[in-house]
Amino acid sequence: MTRKMLIIAAGAAVALATGFAMTAPARAQTGAVASAMAAGTVGEQADGYLGIAGTVSADVRAEVESINIKRRAAYTQLASQRGVTVQDVAAATGCQTLSSRVKTGQAYRIGAGAWQTKGAGAIALPSYCATAG
Amino acid sequence: MKKHAIIMAGLAASALGGCIQVKAPDKPIEINLNVKVQQEVVVRLQRDAQDLIQNNPELFPQ
């Protein structure tokens, strides 16, 4: 009985600690990057990663790199679960970000092409993004 | 009439150097299926990708 409660308490403490550790820096990070995205200096790429589209501070650049490393870790995990390559997961995610997350006026890039600014219409996605029912 | 034509065609063929030669290519024939395979995989992963974005909002700022 007491042992069980101890384990639960320990679990809660760990969850709390990791929760705080995760959210505090993440918020500071996304704020600066989100502002850069709104300004069009950071944008989503079809390859599933963020890219630098204009002039940004060293801090923003570092945060973009940090986010991309975490994205890669998340893609790698999903890829191993699905038995596909990391590149495929990243590309599928890129289709999603370009189709539903990039807002009008924000920058995006497909392949090695030039950075573009999203207009009023939908972004012309790469052919492999076609959604089949 | 038809028979004549066939004979004529046969004569013409033999006059042109005998039989038709079919030669195997030196290089193996390659059929590139990579693009299609990647497309199918990516389409199948769209749902997973959506979940991944929703479950990791800190990695996908807007």
N, CA and C atoms of all chains as a GROMACS GRO file, in nm:
protein
  585
    1MET      N    1   0.084  -0.121   0.000
    1MET     CA    2   0.000   0.000   0.000
    1MET      C    3   0.088   0.126   0.000
    2THR      N    4   0.174   0.133   0.101
    2THR     CA    5   0.259   0.253   0.110
    2THR      C    6   0.357   0.258  -0.007
    3ARG      N    7   0.406   0.139  -0.044
    3ARG     CA    8   0.502   0.133  -0.155
    3ARG      C    9   0.434   0.183  -0.285
    4LYS      N   10   0.312   0.139  -0.304
    4LYS     CA   11   0.238   0.179  -0.424
    4LYS      C   12   0.223   0.332  -0.430
    5MET      N   13   0.190   0.388  -0.314
    5MET     CA   14   0.170   0.533  -0.309
    5MET      C   15   0.301   0.606  -0.336
    6LEU      N   16   0.410   0.549  -0.285
    6LEU     CA   17   0.542   0.609  -0.307
    6LEU      C   18   0.573   0.614  -0.457
    7ILE      N   19   0.543   0.502  -0.523
    7ILE     CA   20   0.572   0.493  -0.667
    7ILE      C   21   0.490   0.597  -0.743
    8ILE      N   22   0.362   0.609  -0.704
    8ILE     CA   23   0.275   0.707  -0.771
    8ILE      C   24   0.327   0.848  -0.748
    9ALA      N   25   0.367   0.875  -0.624
    9ALA     CA   26   0.419   1.008  -0.591
    9ALA      C   27   0.545   1.037  -0.670
   10ALA      N   28   0.632   0.937  -0.678
   10ALA     CA   29   0.757   0.954  -0.753
   10ALA      C   30   0.726   0.979  -0.900
   11GLY      N   31   0.632   0.906  -0.953
   11GLY     CA   32   0.593   0.922  -1.093
   11GLY      C   33   0.541   1.062  -1.118
   12ALA      N   34   0.458   1.111  -1.028
   12ALA     CA   35   0.401   1.245  -1.042
   12ALA      C   36   0.512   1.349  -1.038
   13ALA      N   37   0.608   1.329  -0.947
   13ALA     CA   38   0.717   1.425  -0.934
   13ALA      C   39   0.798   1.430  -1.063
   14VAL      N   40   0.826   1.313  -1.118
   14VAL     CA   41   0.904   1.307  -1.243
   14VAL      C   42   0.827   1.376  -1.354
   15ALA      N   43   0.697   1.347  -1.363
   15ALA     CA   44   0.614   1.407  -1.468
   15ALA      C   45   0.614   1.558  -1.456
   16LEU      N   46   0.602   1.606  -1.334
   16LEU     CA   47   0.601   1.751  -1.310
   16LEU      C   48   0.734   1.813  -1.351
   17ALA      N   49   0.844   1.748  -1.305
   17ALA     CA   50   0.976   1.801  -1.333
   17ALA      C   51   1.001   1.807  -1.484
   18THR      N   52   0.972   1.697  -1.553
   18THR     CA   53   0.997   1.696  -1.697
   18THR      C   54   0.902   1.792  -1.767
   19GLY      N   55   0.781   1.803  -1.715
   19GLY     CA   56   0.685   1.895  -1.774
   19GLY      C   57   0.736   2.038  -1.771
   20PHE      N   58   0.788   2.077  -1.655
   20PHE     CA   59   0.840   2.213  -1.643
   20PHE      C   60   0.962   2.232  -1.732
   21ALA      N   61   1.050   2.129  -1.729
   21ALA     CA   62   1.173   2.138  -1.807
   21ALA      C   63   1.141   2.151  -1.956
   22MET      N   64   1.034   2.084  -2.000
   22MET     CA   65   1.000   2.086  -2.142
   22MET      C   66   0.935   2.219  -2.183
   23THR      N   67   0.840   2.265  -2.102
   23THR     CA   68   0.761   2.379  -2.148
   23THR      C   69   0.832   2.512  -2.138
   24ALA      N   70   0.911   2.532  -2.031
   24ALA     CA   71   0.970   2.665  -2.011
   24ALA      C   72   1.058   2.709  -2.128
   25PRO      N   73   1.161   2.630  -2.168
   25PRO     CA   74   1.244   2.677  -2.280
   25PRO      C   75   1.170   2.671  -2.412
   26ALA      N   76   1.079   2.575  -2.427
   26ALA     CA   77   1.008   2.560  -2.553
   26ALA      C   78   0.928   2.685  -2.586
   27ARG      N   79   0.867   2.744  -2.484
   27ARG     CA   80   0.786   2.865  -2.506
   27ARG      C   81   0.872   2.981  -2.553
   28ALA      N   82   0.985   2.999  -2.484
   28ALA     CA   83   1.074   3.109  -2.520
   28ALA      C   84   1.120   3.092  -2.664
   29GLN      N   85   1.144   2.964  -2.702
   29GLN     CA   86   1.194   2.932  -2.834
   29GLN      C   87   1.093   2.962  -2.944
   30THR      N   88   0.974   2.906  -2.928
   30THR     CA   89   0.877   2.918  -3.035
   30THR      C   90   0.834   3.063  -3.055
   31GLY      N   91   0.838   3.143  -2.948
   31GLY     CA   92   0.799   3.282  -2.961
   31GLY      C   93   0.882   3.355  -3.065
   32ALA      N   94   1.014   3.346  -3.051
   32ALA     CA   95   1.105   3.416  -3.142
   32ALA      C   96   1.093   3.361  -3.284
   33VAL      N   97   1.084   3.228  -3.294
   33VAL     CA   98   1.075   3.167  -3.427
   33VAL      C   99   0.941   3.201  -3.492
   34ALA      N  100   0.834   3.200  -3.410
   34ALA     CA  101   0.702   3.234  -3.464
   34ALA      C  102   0.703   3.378  -3.516
   35SER      N  103   0.770   3.469  -3.445
   35SER     CA  104   0.778   3.608  -3.492
   35SER      C  105   0.853   3.615  -3.623
   36ALA      N  106   0.963   3.539  -3.631
   36ALA     CA  107   1.043   3.537  -3.754
   36ALA      C  108   0.961   3.480  -3.870
   37MET      N  109   0.876   3.381  -3.838
   37MET     CA  110   0.791   3.324  -3.944
   37MET      C  111   0.689   3.426  -3.990
   38ALA      N  112   0.634   3.499  -3.894
   38ALA     CA  113   0.536   3.603  -3.929
   38ALA      C  114   0.602   3.710  -4.015
   39ALA      N  115   0.731   3.735  -3.988
   39ALA     CA  116   0.805   3.837  -4.063
   39ALA      C  117   0.854   3.784  -4.198
   40GLY      N  118   0.843   3.653  -4.218
   40GLY     CA  119   0.885   3.593  -4.345
   40GLY      C  120   1.034   3.566  -4.354
   41THR      N  121   1.104   3.571  -4.240
   41THR     CA  122   1.248   3.544  -4.244
   41THR      C  123   1.281   3.398  -4.211
   42VAL      N  124   1.183   3.329  -4.154
   42VAL     CA  125   1.195   3.184  -4.131
   42VAL      C  126   1.071   3.122  -4.194
   43GLY      N  127   1.090   3.010  -4.262
   43GLY     CA  128   0.974   2.948  -4.327
   43GLY      C  129   0.981   2.797  -4.328
   44GLU      N  130   0.867   2.738  -4.359
   44GLU     CA  131   0.860   2.592  -4.370
   44GLU      C  132   0.911   2.548  -4.507
   45GLN      N  133   0.973   2.432  -4.508
   45GLN     CA  134   1.022   2.375  -4.634
   45GLN      C  135   0.949   2.244  -4.661
   46ALA      N  136   0.940   2.210  -4.788
   46ALA     CA  137   0.872   2.086  -4.827
   46ALA      C  138   0.943   1.962  -4.772
   47ASP      N  139   1.070   1.978  -4.734
   47ASP     CA  140   1.144   1.863  -4.682
   47ASP      C  141   1.111   1.835  -4.535
   48GLY      N  142   1.019   1.915  -4.478
   48GLY     CA  143   0.975   1.888  -4.341
   48GLY      C  144   1.051   1.963  -4.233
   49TYR      N  145   1.139   2.052  -4.276
   49TYR     CA  146   1.217   2.127  -4.178
   49TYR      C  147   1.197   2.277  -4.197
   50LEU      N  148   1.235   2.352  -4.093
   50LEU     CA  149   1.231   2.497  -4.103
   50LEU      C  150   1.356   2.544  -4.176
   51GLY      N  151   1.346   2.655  -4.244
   51GLY     CA  152   1.463   2.711  -4.312
   51GLY      C  153   1.471   2.861  -4.289
   52ILE      N  154   1.590   2.915  -4.312
   52ILE     CA  155   1.614   3.058  -4.297
   52ILE      C  156   1.590   3.124  -4.432
   53ALA      N  157   1.491   3.212  -4.438
   53ALA     CA  158   1.454   3.273  -4.567
   53ALA      C  159   1.508   3.415  -4.580
   54GLY      N  160   1.551   3.473  -4.471
   54GLY     CA  161   1.599   3.611  -4.475
   54GLY      C  162   1.705   3.633  -4.369
   55THR      N  163   1.718   3.758  -4.327
   55THR     CA  164   1.817   3.788  -4.224
   55THR      C  165   1.755   3.767  -4.086
   56VAL      N  166   1.822   3.684  -4.007
   56VAL     CA  167   1.772   3.657  -3.872
   56VAL      C  168   1.886   3.672  -3.771
   57SER      N  169   1.848   3.689  -3.645
   57SER     CA  170   1.949   3.698  -3.539
   57SER      C  171   2.010   3.561  -3.515
   58ALA      N  172   2.125   3.561  -3.450
   58ALA     CA  173   2.193   3.435  -3.418
   58ALA      C  174   2.104   3.349  -3.328
   59ASP      N  175   2.028   3.415  -3.240
   59ASP     CA  176   1.938   3.342  -3.151
   59ASP      C  177   1.832   3.267  -3.229
   60VAL      N  178   1.770   3.336  -3.323
   60VAL     CA  179   1.664   3.272  -3.403
   60VAL      C  180   1.723   3.157  -3.484
   61ARG      N  181   1.841   3.181  -3.540
   61ARG     CA  182   1.907   3.076  -3.619
   61ARG      C  183   1.931   2.952  -3.533
   62ALA      N  184   1.979   2.975  -3.412
   62ALA     CA  185   2.006   2.863  -3.321
   62ALA      C  186   1.878   2.790  -3.285
   63GLU      N  187   1.772   2.868  -3.266
   63GLU     CA  188   1.644   2.806  -3.229
   63GLU      C  189   1.586   2.725  -3.345
   64VAL      N  190   1.603   2.776  -3.465
   64VAL     CA  191   1.557   2.701  -3.582
   64VAL      C  192   1.632   2.569  -3.591
   65GLU      N  193   1.763   2.574  -3.568
   65GLU     CA  194   1.843   2.451  -3.573
   65GLU      C  195   1.799   2.354  -3.466
   66SER      N  196   1.772   2.408  -3.348
   66SER     CA  197   1.728   2.324  -3.237
   66SER      C  198   1.595   2.256  -3.267
   67ILE      N  199   1.502   2.333  -3.324
   67ILE     CA  200   1.372   2.276  -3.360
   67ILE      C  201   1.390   2.167  -3.466
   68ASN      N  202   1.476   2.194  -3.562
   68ASN     CA  203   1.497   2.096  -3.669
   68ASN      C  204   1.558   1.966  -3.615
   69ILE      N  205   1.645   1.978  -3.517
   69ILE     CA  206   1.704   1.857  -3.457
   69ILE      C  207   1.594   1.777  -3.386
   70LYS      N  208   1.506   1.847  -3.317
   70LYS     CA  209   1.396   1.778  -3.248
   70LYS      C  210   1.297   1.718  -3.349
   71ARG      N  211   1.274   1.791  -3.457
   71ARG     CA  212   1.184   1.736  -3.561
   71ARG      C  213   1.243   1.607  -3.615
   72ARG      N  214   1.373   1.613  -3.641
   72ARG     CA  215   1.438   1.494  -3.697
   72ARG      C  216   1.424   1.375  -3.602
   73ALA      N  217   1.436   1.401  -3.473
   73ALA     CA  218   1.421   1.294  -3.375
   73ALA      C  219   1.279   1.237  -3.380
   74ALA      N  220   1.180   1.326  -3.391
   74ALA     CA  221   1.040   1.282  -3.397
   74ALA      C  222   1.015   1.204  -3.526
   75TYR      N  223   1.070   1.252  -3.638
   75TYR     CA  224   1.054   1.183  -3.766
   75TYR      C  225   1.118   1.044  -3.759
   76THR      N  226   1.236   1.039  -3.697
   76THR     CA  227   1.310   0.912  -3.689
   76THR      C  228   1.229   0.809  -3.611
   77GLN      N  229   1.168   0.855  -3.502
   77GLN     CA  230   1.089   0.765  -3.419
   77GLN      C  231   0.969   0.710  -3.498
   78LEU      N  232   0.897   0.801  -3.566
   78LEU     CA  233   0.780   0.758  -3.642
   78LEU      C  234   0.822   0.667  -3.759
   79ALA      N  235   0.934   0.700  -3.820
   79ALA     CA  236   0.982   0.619  -3.933
   79ALA      C  237   1.011   0.476  -3.890
   80SER      N  238   1.070   0.460  -3.773
   80SER     CA  239   1.102   0.325  -3.728
   80SER      C  240   0.974   0.250  -3.690
   81GLN      N  241   0.873   0.324  -3.641
   81GLN     CA  242   0.745   0.260  -3.608
   81GLN      C  243   0.674   0.212  -3.734
   82ARG      N  244   0.687   0.288  -3.842
   82ARG     CA  245   0.614   0.257  -3.965
   82ARG      C  246   0.697   0.178  -4.066
   83GLY      N  247   0.825   0.162  -4.037
   83GLY     CA  248   0.912   0.089  -4.128
   83GLY      C  249   0.936   0.163  -4.259
   84VAL      N  250   0.946   0.295  -4.250
   84VAL     CA  251   0.975   0.376  -4.369
   84VAL      C  252   1.099   0.461  -4.340
   85THR      N  253   1.145   0.534  -4.439
   85THR     CA  254   1.263   0.616  -4.417
   85THR      C  255   1.228   0.746  -4.346
   86VAL      N  256   1.328   0.804  -4.280
   86VAL     CA  257   1.310   0.932  -4.212
   86VAL      C  258   1.269   1.038  -4.314
   87GLN      N  259   1.329   1.028  -4.432
   87GLN     CA  260   1.300   1.123  -4.539
   87GLN      C  261   1.153   1.120  -4.580
   88ASP      N  262   1.094   1.002  -4.584
   88ASP     CA  263   0.953   0.989  -4.621
   88ASP      C  264   0.863   1.055  -4.516
   89VAL      N  265   0.893   1.030  -4.389
   89VAL     CA  266   0.814   1.092  -4.283
   89VAL      C  267   0.829   1.245  -4.289
   90ALA      N  268   0.952   1.289  -4.311
   90ALA     CA  269   0.978   1.433  -4.318
   90ALA      C  270   0.903   1.495  -4.435
   91ALA      N  271   0.904   1.426  -4.550
   91ALA     CA  272   0.835   1.478  -4.669
   91ALA      C  273   0.684   1.483  -4.647
   92ALA      N  274   0.629   1.379  -4.582
   92ALA     CA  275   0.486   1.376  -4.555
   92ALA      C  276   0.448   1.491  -4.462
   93THR      N  277   0.534   1.518  -4.365
   93THR     CA  278   0.509   1.628  -4.272
   93THR      C  279   0.518   1.762  -4.346
   94GLY      N  280   0.614   1.769  -4.440
   94GLY     CA  281   0.628   1.890  -4.521
   94GLY      C  282   0.501   1.918  -4.601
   95CYS      N  283   0.439   1.813  -4.654
   95CYS     CA  284   0.313   1.829  -4.727
   95CYS      C  285   0.208   1.893  -4.635
   96GLN      N  286   0.204   1.845  -4.511
   96GLN     CA  287   0.105   1.895  -4.415
   96GLN      C  288   0.132   2.040  -4.376
   97THR      N  289   0.259   2.072  -4.348
   97THR     CA  290   0.287   2.210  -4.306
   97THR      C  291   0.257   2.306  -4.420
   98LEU      N  292   0.294   2.268  -4.543
   98LEU     CA  293   0.271   2.358  -4.656
   98LEU      C  294   0.122   2.371  -4.688
   99SER      N  295   0.047   2.261  -4.670
   99SER     CA  296  -0.094   2.267  -4.710
   99SER      C  297  -0.181   2.331  -4.603
  100SER      N  298  -0.144   2.317  -4.475
  100SER     CA  299  -0.239   2.365  -4.373
  100SER      C  300  -0.180   2.454  -4.265
  101ARG      N  301  -0.050   2.478  -4.265
  101ARG     CA  302   0.004   2.560  -4.155
  101ARG      C  303   0.067   2.691  -4.200
  102VAL      N  304   0.123   2.693  -4.319
  102VAL     CA  305   0.182   2.819  -4.367
  102VAL      C  306   0.070   2.918  -4.396
  103LYS      N  307   0.081   3.036  -4.334
  103LYS     CA  308  -0.025   3.136  -4.353
  103LYS      C  309   0.010   3.232  -4.466
  104THR      N  310  -0.091   3.301  -4.513
  104THR     CA  311  -0.071   3.401  -4.618
  104THR      C  312   0.035   3.502  -4.573
  105GLY      N  313   0.129   3.529  -4.662
  105GLY     CA  314   0.234   3.625  -4.632
  105GLY      C  315   0.360   3.561  -4.574
  106GLN      N  316   0.350   3.433  -4.535
  106GLN     CA  317   0.467   3.365  -4.479
  106GLN      C  318   0.549   3.300  -4.590
  107ALA      N  319   0.676   3.276  -4.558
  107ALA     CA  320   0.768   3.220  -4.656
  107ALA      C  321   0.764   3.068  -4.654
  108TYR      N  322   0.785   3.010  -4.771
  108TYR     CA  323   0.796   2.863  -4.781
  108TYR      C  324   0.886   2.830  -4.899
  109ARG      N  325   0.937   2.709  -4.898
  109ARG     CA  326   1.027   2.668  -5.006
  109ARG      C  327   1.002   2.523  -5.041
  110ILE      N  328   1.003   2.495  -5.172
  110ILE     CA  329   0.986   2.357  -5.219
  110ILE      C  330   1.116   2.313  -5.284
  111GLY      N  331   1.172   2.205  -5.233
  111GLY     CA  332   1.297   2.153  -5.285
  111GLY      C  333   1.408   2.255  -5.270
  112ALA      N  334   1.491   2.264  -5.373
  112ALA     CA  335   1.603   2.358  -5.368
  112ALA      C  336   1.564   2.491  -5.434
  113GLY      N  337   1.434   2.508  -5.458
  113GLY     CA  338   1.386   2.628  -5.525
  113GLY      C  339   1.401   2.753  -5.440
  114ALA      N  340   1.361   2.865  -5.496
  114ALA     CA  341   1.371   2.992  -5.426
  114ALA      C  342   1.261   3.000  -5.319
  115TRP      N  343   1.283   3.082  -5.219
  115TRP     CA  344   1.180   3.106  -5.119
  115TRP      C  345   1.064   3.181  -5.184
  116GLN      N  346   0.945   3.141  -5.149
  116GLN     CA  347   0.827   3.207  -5.203
  116GLN      C  348   0.740   3.255  -5.088
  117THR      N  349   0.653   3.348  -5.119
  117THR     CA  350   0.560   3.398  -5.018
  117THR      C  351   0.422   3.345  -5.050
  118LYS      N  352   0.357   3.289  -4.949
  118LYS     CA  353   0.225   3.233  -4.974
  118LYS      C  354   0.126   3.344  -5.005
  119GLY      N  355   0.055   3.327  -5.114
  119GLY     CA  356  -0.048   3.423  -5.151
  119GLY      C  357  -0.182   3.382  -5.093
  120ALA      N  358  -0.288   3.435  -5.152
  120ALA     CA  359  -0.422   3.405  -5.100
  120ALA      C  360  -0.462   3.260  -5.125
  121GLY      N  361  -0.417   3.205  -5.236
  121GLY     CA  362  -0.454   3.068  -5.271
  121GLY      C  363  -0.368   2.964  -5.201
  122ALA      N  364  -0.403   2.837  -5.223
  122ALA     CA  365  -0.327   2.728  -5.164
  122ALA      C  366  -0.192   2.714  -5.234
  123ILE      N  367  -0.094   2.663  -5.162
  123ILE     CA  368   0.039   2.640  -5.219
  123ILE      C  369   0.031   2.522  -5.315
  124ALA      N  370   0.094   2.536  -5.431
  124ALA     CA  371   0.102   2.423  -5.526
  124ALA      C  372   0.200   2.321  -5.469
  125LEU      N  373   0.146   2.213  -5.419
  125LEU     CA  374   0.229   2.113  -5.351
  125LEU      C  375   0.302   2.023  -5.449
  126PRO      N  376   0.412   1.962  -5.406
  126PRO     CA  377   0.478   1.863  -5.491
  126PRO      C  378   0.382   1.747  -5.519
  127SER      N  379   0.401   1.679  -5.632
  127SER     CA  380   0.305   1.575  -5.674
  127SER      C  381   0.293   1.462  -5.573
  128TYR      N  382   0.402   1.433  -5.500
  128TYR     CA  383   0.396   1.320  -5.406
  128TYR      C  384   0.307   1.349  -5.286
  129CYS      N  385   0.262   1.473  -5.270
  129CYS     CA  386   0.176   1.508  -5.157
  129CYS      C  387   0.030   1.466  -5.179
  130ALA      N  388  -0.005   1.434  -5.306
  130ALA     CA  389  -0.145   1.403  -5.339
  130ALA      C  390  -0.207   1.310  -5.235
  131THR      N  391  -0.318   1.353  -5.180
  131THR     CA  392  -0.382   1.272  -5.077
  131THR      C  393  -0.479   1.174  -5.141
  132ALA      N  394  -0.454   1.048  -5.122
  132ALA     CA  395  -0.545   0.945  -5.170
  132ALA      C  396  -0.633   0.901  -5.055
  133GLY      N  397  -0.760   0.877  -5.086
  133GLY     CA  398  -0.856   0.843  -4.984
  133GLY      C  399  -0.827   0.722  -4.905
  134MET      N  400  -0.398  -1.204 -10.592
  134MET     CA  401  -0.359  -1.064 -10.569
  134MET      C  402  -0.289  -1.049 -10.435
  135LYS      N  403  -0.354  -1.097 -10.328
  135LYS     CA  404  -0.298  -1.090 -10.193
  135LYS      C  405  -0.170  -1.175 -10.184
  136LYS      N  406  -0.179  -1.289 -10.246
  136LYS     CA  407  -0.065  -1.382 -10.249
  136LYS      C  408   0.057  -1.316 -10.312
  137HIS      N  409   0.026  -1.243 -10.420
  137HIS     CA  410   0.135  -1.174 -10.490
  137HIS      C  411   0.203  -1.075 -10.400
  138ALA      N  412   0.121  -1.005 -10.328
  138ALA     CA  413   0.175  -0.901 -10.238
  138ALA      C  414   0.266  -0.965 -10.135
  139ILE      N  415   0.222  -1.078 -10.082
  139ILE     CA  416   0.302  -1.145  -9.980
  139ILE      C  417   0.436  -1.192 -10.038
  140ILE      N  418   0.428  -1.246 -10.156
  140ILE     CA  419   0.551  -1.292 -10.222
  140ILE      C  420   0.644  -1.175 -10.246
  141MET      N  421   0.585  -1.066 -10.293
  141MET     CA  422   0.664  -0.945 -10.320
  141MET      C  423   0.732  -0.896 -10.194
  142ALA      N  424   0.654  -0.894 -10.085
  142ALA     CA  425   0.708  -0.847  -9.958
  142ALA      C  426   0.822  -0.937  -9.914
  143GLY      N  427   0.801  -1.067  -9.933
  143GLY     CA  428   0.905  -1.163  -9.896
  143GLY      C  429   1.030  -1.140  -9.979
  144LEU      N  430   1.013  -1.118 -10.106
  144LEU     CA  431   1.127  -1.093 -10.195
  144LEU      C  432   1.200  -0.967 -10.153
  145ALA      N  433   1.120  -0.864 -10.123
  145ALA     CA  434   1.179  -0.736 -10.083
  145ALA      C  435   1.262  -0.755  -9.957
  146ALA      N  436   1.208  -0.830  -9.862
  146ALA     CA  437   1.277  -0.852  -9.735
  146ALA      C  438   1.408  -0.924  -9.759
  147SER      N  439   1.403  -1.027  -9.844
  147SER     CA  440   1.525  -1.104  -9.867
  147SER      C  441   1.626  -1.020  -9.944
  148ALA      N  442   1.573  -0.933 -10.031
  148ALA     CA  443   1.662  -0.847 -10.106
  148ALA      C  444   1.734  -0.750 -10.014
  149LEU      N  445   1.668  -0.713  -9.905
  149LEU     CA  446   1.725  -0.614  -9.814
  149LEU      C  447   1.824  -0.676  -9.716
  150GLY      N  448   1.854  -0.800  -9.732
  150GLY     CA  449   1.960  -0.856  -9.647
  150GLY      C  450   1.911  -0.967  -9.558
  151GLY      N  451   1.809  -1.037  -9.597
  151GLY     CA  452   1.770  -1.156  -9.525
  151GLY      C  453   1.682  -1.131  -9.407
  152CYS      N  454   1.714  -1.196  -9.298
  152CYS     CA  455   1.620  -1.196  -9.187
  152CYS      C  456   1.639  -1.074  -9.098
  153ILE      N  457   1.535  -1.047  -9.018
  153ILE     CA  458   1.540  -0.935  -8.924
  153ILE      C  459   1.615  -0.982  -8.800
  154GLN      N  460   1.710  -0.904  -8.759
  154GLN     CA  461   1.788  -0.946  -8.641
  154GLN      C  462   1.740  -0.874  -8.515
  155VAL      N  463   1.719  -0.950  -8.415
  155VAL     CA  464   1.682  -0.891  -8.284
  155VAL      C  465   1.801  -0.911  -8.192
  156LYS      N  466   1.853  -0.801  -8.146
  156LYS     CA  467   1.974  -0.809  -8.065
  156LYS      C  468   1.942  -0.763  -7.923
  157ALA      N  469   1.987  -0.839  -7.826
  157ALA     CA  470   1.965  -0.799  -7.687
  157ALA      C  471   2.051  -0.677  -7.657
  158PRO      N  472   1.996  -0.580  -7.581
  158PRO     CA  473   2.076  -0.461  -7.549
  158PRO      C  474   2.195  -0.499  -7.460
  159ASP      N  475   2.300  -0.421  -7.474
  159ASP     CA  476   2.420  -0.447  -7.393
  159ASP      C  477   2.393  -0.422  -7.245
  160LYS      N  478   2.320  -0.314  -7.219
  160LYS     CA  479   2.295  -0.277  -7.079
  160LYS      C  480   2.162  -0.337  -7.031
  161PRO      N  481   2.152  -0.370  -6.906
  161PRO     CA  482   2.023  -0.419  -6.856
  161PRO      C  483   1.918  -0.308  -6.864
  162ILE      N  484   1.795  -0.346  -6.883
  162ILE     CA  485   1.687  -0.248  -6.890
  162ILE      C  486   1.647  -0.210  -6.748
  163GLU      N  487   1.652  -0.081  -6.719
  163GLU     CA  488   1.619  -0.036  -6.583
  163GLU      C  489   1.484   0.033  -6.583
  164ILE      N  490   1.402  -0.005  -6.489
  164ILE     CA  491   1.273   0.062  -6.474
  164ILE      C  492   1.273   0.129  -6.338
  165ASN      N  493   1.261   0.259  -6.341
  165ASN     CA  494   1.273   0.333  -6.215
  165ASN      C  495   1.136   0.346  -6.149
  166LEU      N  496   1.119   0.278  -6.037
  166LEU     CA  497   0.991   0.282  -5.965
  166LEU      C  498   1.000   0.362  -5.836
  167ASN      N  499   1.116   0.420  -5.812
  167ASN     CA  500   1.137   0.489  -5.684
  167ASN      C  501   1.035   0.599  -5.658
  168VAL      N  502   1.007   0.678  -5.762
  168VAL     CA  503   0.918   0.793  -5.745
  168VAL      C  504   0.780   0.746  -5.700
  169LYS      N  505   0.729   0.640  -5.766
  169LYS     CA  506   0.595   0.592  -5.734
  169LYS      C  507   0.589   0.536  -5.592
  170VAL      N  508   0.693   0.461  -5.557
  170VAL     CA  509   0.696   0.403  -5.423
  170VAL      C  510   0.696   0.514  -5.319
  171GLN      N  511   0.778   0.616  -5.343
  171GLN     CA  512   0.784   0.724  -5.245
  171GLN      C  513   0.649   0.793  -5.233
  172GLN      N  514   0.582   0.812  -5.346
  172GLN     CA  515   0.452   0.879  -5.344
  172GLN      C  516   0.353   0.800  -5.260
  173GLU      N  517   0.350   0.668  -5.278
  173GLU     CA  518   0.256   0.587  -5.202
  173GLU      C  519   0.285   0.593  -5.053
  174VAL      N  520   0.413   0.588  -5.019
  174VAL     CA  521   0.451   0.593  -4.877
  174VAL      C  522   0.411   0.726  -4.816
  175VAL      N  523   0.439   0.834  -4.888
  175VAL     CA  524   0.409   0.966  -4.834
  175VAL      C  525   0.259   0.985  -4.816
  176VAL      N  526   0.180   0.938  -4.912
  176VAL     CA  527   0.034   0.949  -4.901
  176VAL      C  528  -0.016   0.873  -4.778
  177ARG      N  529   0.041   0.755  -4.758
  177ARG     CA  530   0.001   0.672  -4.644
  177ARG      C  531   0.038   0.738  -4.511
  178LEU      N  532   0.142   0.822  -4.514
  178LEU     CA  533   0.192   0.881  -4.389
  178LEU      C  534   0.126   1.014  -4.355
  179GLN      N  535   0.035   1.062  -4.443
  179GLN     CA  536  -0.023   1.195  -4.419
  179GLN      C  537  -0.092   1.206  -4.283
  180ARG      N  538  -0.166   1.104  -4.250
  180ARG     CA  539  -0.241   1.100  -4.123
  180ARG      C  540  -0.143   1.103  -4.004
  181ASP      N  541  -0.038   1.020  -4.014
  181ASP     CA  542   0.064   1.017  -3.909
  181ASP      C  543   0.130   1.154  -3.894
  182ALA      N  544   0.157   1.217  -4.008
  182ALA     CA  545   0.223   1.347  -4.006
  182ALA      C  546   0.134   1.450  -3.937
  183GLN      N  547   0.004   1.443  -3.965
  183GLN     CA  548  -0.091   1.535  -3.900
  183GLN      C  549  -0.087   1.519  -3.749
  184ASP      N  550  -0.088   1.394  -3.704
  184ASP     CA  551  -0.084   1.367  -3.560
  184ASP      C  552   0.046   1.416  -3.499
  185LEU      N  553   0.155   1.391  -3.571
  185LEU     CA  554   0.286   1.433  -3.521
  185LEU      C  555   0.290   1.584  -3.498
  186ILE      N  556   0.233   1.659  -3.592
  186ILE     CA  557   0.232   1.806  -3.579
  186ILE      C  558   0.146   1.848  -3.460
  187GLN      N  559   0.029   1.784  -3.448
  187GLN     CA  560  -0.062   1.822  -3.339
  187GLN      C  561  -0.008   1.785  -3.202
  188ASN      N  562   0.067   1.673  -3.196
  188ASN     CA  563   0.118   1.628  -3.068
  188ASN      C  564   0.247   1.698  -3.026
  189ASN      N  565   0.309   1.770  -3.118
  189ASN     CA  566   0.435   1.839  -3.086
  189ASN      C  567   0.426   1.986  -3.127
  190PRO      N  568   0.334   2.061  -3.066
  190PRO     CA  569   0.315   2.200  -3.110
  190PRO      C  570   0.442   2.285  -3.096
  191GLU      N  571   0.528   2.249  -2.998
  191GLU     CA  572   0.648   2.331  -2.978
  191GLU      C  573   0.747   2.315  -3.095
  192LEU      N  574   0.731   2.207  -3.172
  192LEU     CA  575   0.821   2.186  -3.287
  192LEU      C  576   0.762   2.249  -3.414
  193PHE      N  577   0.637   2.293  -3.405
  193PHE     CA  578   0.572   2.349  -3.524
  193PHE      C  579   0.508   2.484  -3.492
  194PRO      N  580   0.595   2.584  -3.469
  194PRO     CA  581   0.541   2.717  -3.442
  194PRO      C  582   0.473   2.773  -3.567
  195GLN      N  583   0.384   2.866  -3.546
  195GLN     CA  584   0.315   2.925  -3.662
  195GLN      C  585   0.326   3.075  -3.657
   0.00000   0.00000   0.00000
